[in-house]
Amino acid sequence: MAKSLLGRGWVLAYADVRSSRRWKRKEVASRRKWRKETKDYIHCAKFLVENNIVQENKLAGRGYSAGGLVVASAINHCPDLFQSAVTFLDPTHTLIHPNATLNGSRLRRDVLYPAILVTSSFNTRFGVGEAAKWVARVRDNTFNDPESPLLLNLTTDIVEENRFLQT
């Protein structure tokens, strides 16, 4: 898929924002780790815009599992920086509970968030309802704009990591 996007003029940038295993071992219980990852991610995004690598109105964020938390946290800090975002799983549970260990930030009220696609599936760690609760919370606390939709894709499909749940 990346090759197809690059052939059509897209810019793909990957950020290793202190999320590799070597960082997790050192700071596994630290809330500060998530703030650092969020700051790193925001700095990477701003670098792309400030150096004209990507146009400001075309910047999107994407994250899976803990990376989804970083993307969601970055959107909470700088909702006007990203045009869209796709997150999978982790941010939904963590951002619902403000006192959660991994929570890097809270929702900002009365701001326009970028277009967001939240996906969730049947999983041993997260219920599909958690994503729905997070989406509802964002919709209740932020401005609604048809140009920046907040979409929720729930599926009951069992993901690869949970294949042992199949009957």
C-alpha positions in Angstrom: 0.0 0.0 0.0 2.8 2.4 0.8 4.3 2.1 -2.7 0.9 2.9 -4.2 0.6 6.0 -2.0 4.1 7.2 -2.8 3.5 6.8 -6.5 0.5 9.2 -6.1 2.6 12.0 -4.4 2.0 11.1 -0.8 4.6 11.6 1.8 4.9 8.8 4.5 6.9 9.6 7.6 7.4 7.1 10.4 8.3 8.4 13.9 10.0 6.2 16.5 8.9 8.3 19.5 10.5 6.5 22.4 8.2 3.6 21.9 10.6 0.7 21.3 11.1 -2.0 23.9 14.3 -0.4 25.2 12.3 2.6 26.4 9.4 0.6 27.7 11.7 -1.4 30.0 13.1 1.8 31.5 9.9 3.7 32.0 7.1 1.2 32.0 5.4 2.6 35.1 6.0 6.3 34.3 3.3 8.6 33.2 6.0 11.0 31.9 6.9 8.5 29.2 3.6 9.1 27.4 4.0 12.9 27.7 7.5 12.5 26.1 6.1 10.3 23.3 3.3 12.8 22.6 5.8 15.7 22.6 8.1 13.8 20.2 5.2 13.0 17.9 4.1 16.6 17.8 7.6 17.8 17.1 7.9 15.3 14.2 4.6 16.5 12.8 5.6 20.2 13.1 9.0 19.4 11.6 7.2 18.0 8.5 5.1 21.1 8.1 7.8 23.7 9.0 10.2 22.2 6.5 7.6 22.1 3.7 7.8 18.3 3.5 4.0 18.1 3.8 1.3 20.8 3.4 -0.2 22.0 6.7 -3.7 21.1 5.6 -2.8 17.6 4.6 -1.1 16.2 7.7 -2.7 13.0 9.1 -1.7 10.9 12.1 -2.0 7.1 12.4 -1.3 4.8 15.3 -1.9 1.2 16.3 -2.3 0.0 19.9 0.0 2.2 22.1 0.8 4.3 19.1 -2.9 5.1 18.8 -2.7 6.5 22.3 0.2 8.8 21.2 -1.8 10.0 18.2 -4.9 10.6 20.3 -2.9 12.4 22.9 -1.2 14.6 20.2 -4.6 15.5 18.9 -5.7 16.5 22.4 -2.7 18.8 22.7 -2.8 20.2 19.1 -6.2 19.5 17.5 -5.5 22.1 14.7 -2.2 20.5 13.7 -3.7 17.4 12.1 -6.2 17.3 9.3 -7.2 13.7 10.1 -6.3 10.7 12.2 -6.7 7.0 12.3 -6.3 5.2 15.7 -6.7 1.6 16.6 -7.7 0.5 20.2 -5.5 1.8 23.0 -6.6 5.5 23.1 -10.2 4.6 23.6 -9.7 2.9 27.0 -7.1 5.2 28.3 -8.6 8.6 27.4 -11.9 7.6 28.9 -10.3 7.3 32.3 -8.5 10.5 33.3 -6.6 8.8 36.1 -5.3 5.9 34.0 -1.6 5.2 34.2 -1.1 5.7 30.5 -3.2 8.8 30.1 -1.1 11.5 28.5 -3.8 14.2 28.3 -7.4 14.9 28.5 -10.0 16.0 25.9 -10.0 19.7 25.2 -13.4 21.2 25.3 -15.0 23.4 22.6 -12.3 22.9 20.0 -12.6 21.5 16.4 -10.8 18.2 16.2 -9.6 16.9 12.9 -11.4 14.1 11.0 -10.8 10.9 13.0 -11.5 7.3 12.2 -11.6 5.1 15.3 -11.5 1.3 14.7 -12.0 -1.4 17.3 -12.6 -5.1 17.2 -13.4 -8.0 19.6 -10.2 -8.2 21.7 -9.0 -9.8 24.9 -7.8 -6.4 26.3 -10.5 -4.0 25.1 -14.2 -4.2 24.6 -15.7 -2.8 21.4 -17.9 -0.6 23.7 -14.8 1.3 24.9 -14.2 2.9 21.5 -17.9 3.9 21.3 -17.7 5.6 24.7 -14.6 7.5 23.7 -16.2 8.7 20.4 -19.3 9.7 22.3 -17.2 11.7 24.8 -15.3 13.5 22.0 -18.6 14.3 20.2 -20.1 15.7 23.4 -17.2 17.9 24.3 -16.0 19.3 20.9 -17.5 21.1 18.0 -19.2 19.1 15.3 -18.3 19.9 11.7 -19.3 17.7 8.7 -16.0 18.5 7.1 -14.2 16.9 10.1 -16.2 13.8 10.9 -15.5 11.5 13.9 -16.2 8.1 12.5 -16.4 4.8 14.4 -15.8 1.4 12.8 -16.7 -1.5 15.2 -16.3 -5.1 14.1 -16.9 -8.4 15.9 -14.2 -10.0 13.8 -11.5 -11.7 15.9 -8.2 -10.1 15.2 -5.0 -12.2 14.6 -3.6 -11.7 18.0 -6.7 -13.2 19.6 -7.1 -16.2 17.4 -7.3 -18.5 20.4 -10.8 -17.0 21.1 -12.1 -18.6 18.0 -14.5 -21.5 18.7 
